[in-house]
Amino acid sequence: MNATTIQVDKSVIIALKKAKDYPRQTYNELLQHMLHVFKDVKKRNQYDEFLHKIQQTKMKELWDNKEDEAWERA
């Protein structure tokens, strides 16, 4: 294994200790797991943003119409 040393605040170490799945889990294992989860969330978020953009045009078409504007003034 090619290891390195990084400096982090003590508050980060405390948070990492609390985030461990089991007591003997290494920080390397924990960080790899956290990166995997982060990538999955990011990918899902990109998909949600993509769907939102596609839906914007149709929603504008449905909401921005004369019939609805007439009801708003009724």
C-alpha positions as CSV (number, residue, x, y, z in Angstrom):
1,M,0.0,0.0,0.0
2,N,1.3,3.5,-0.9
3,A,0.4,5.6,2.2
4,T,0.6,9.3,2.9
5,T,-0.1,11.6,5.8
6,I,-2.7,14.3,5.6
7,Q,-3.6,17.0,8.2
8,V,-7.2,17.4,9.3
9,D,-8.8,19.3,12.1
10,K,-9.4,17.3,15.3
11,S,-13.1,17.9,14.8
12,V,-12.9,16.0,11.5
13,I,-11.2,13.1,13.3
14,I,-14.0,13.1,15.9
15,A,-16.6,13.1,13.2
16,L,-14.9,10.2,11.3
17,K,-14.7,8.2,14.5
18,K,-18.5,8.6,15.0
19,A,-19.1,7.7,11.3
20,K,-17.4,4.3,11.5
21,D,-19.6,1.3,10.7
22,Y,-17.7,-0.8,13.2
23,P,-15.0,0.0,15.8
24,R,-12.0,-1.6,14.0
25,Q,-12.8,0.0,10.6
26,T,-9.8,1.9,9.3
27,Y,-10.1,5.5,8.2
28,N,-9.0,4.4,4.7
29,E,-11.9,1.9,4.6
30,L,-14.3,4.6,5.9
31,L,-13.1,7.2,3.4
32,Q,-13.4,4.8,0.5
33,H,-17.0,4.0,1.5
34,M,-17.8,7.7,1.9
35,L,-16.4,8.4,-1.6
36,H,-18.5,5.6,-3.0
37,V,-21.6,7.0,-1.4
38,F,-20.8,10.5,-2.5
39,K,-20.3,9.4,-6.1
40,D,-23.6,7.6,-6.1
41,V,-25.5,10.6,-4.7
42,K,-23.8,12.9,-7.1
43,K,-24.7,10.7,-10.1
44,R,-28.4,10.4,-8.8
45,N,-28.5,14.2,-8.4
46,Q,-27.3,14.8,-12.0
47,Y,-30.1,12.5,-13.2
48,D,-32.6,14.4,-11.1
49,E,-31.4,17.7,-12.5
50,F,-31.6,16.3,-16.1
51,L,-35.2,15.2,-15.5
52,H,-36.0,18.6,-14.0
53,K,-34.6,20.4,-17.1
54,I,-36.6,18.2,-19.5
55,Q,-39.8,18.8,-17.5
56,Q,-39.4,22.6,-17.3
57,T,-40.5,23.2,-20.9
58,K,-43.7,21.1,-20.5
59,M,-44.5,22.6,-17.1
60,K,-44.1,26.1,-18.5
61,E,-46.4,25.1,-21.4
62,L,-49.0,23.8,-18.9
63,W,-48.8,26.6,-16.4
64,D,-48.3,29.6,-18.7
65,N,-51.6,29.7,-20.6
66,K,-54.5,32.1,-21.0
67,E,-57.1,29.9,-19.3
68,D,-55.2,29.9,-16.1
69,E,-54.6,33.6,-16.2
70,A,-58.3,34.2,-16.6
71,W,-59.0,32.1,-13.5
72,E,-56.5,34.0,-11.5
73,R,-58.4,37.2,-12.2
74,A,-61.8,35.7,-11.5
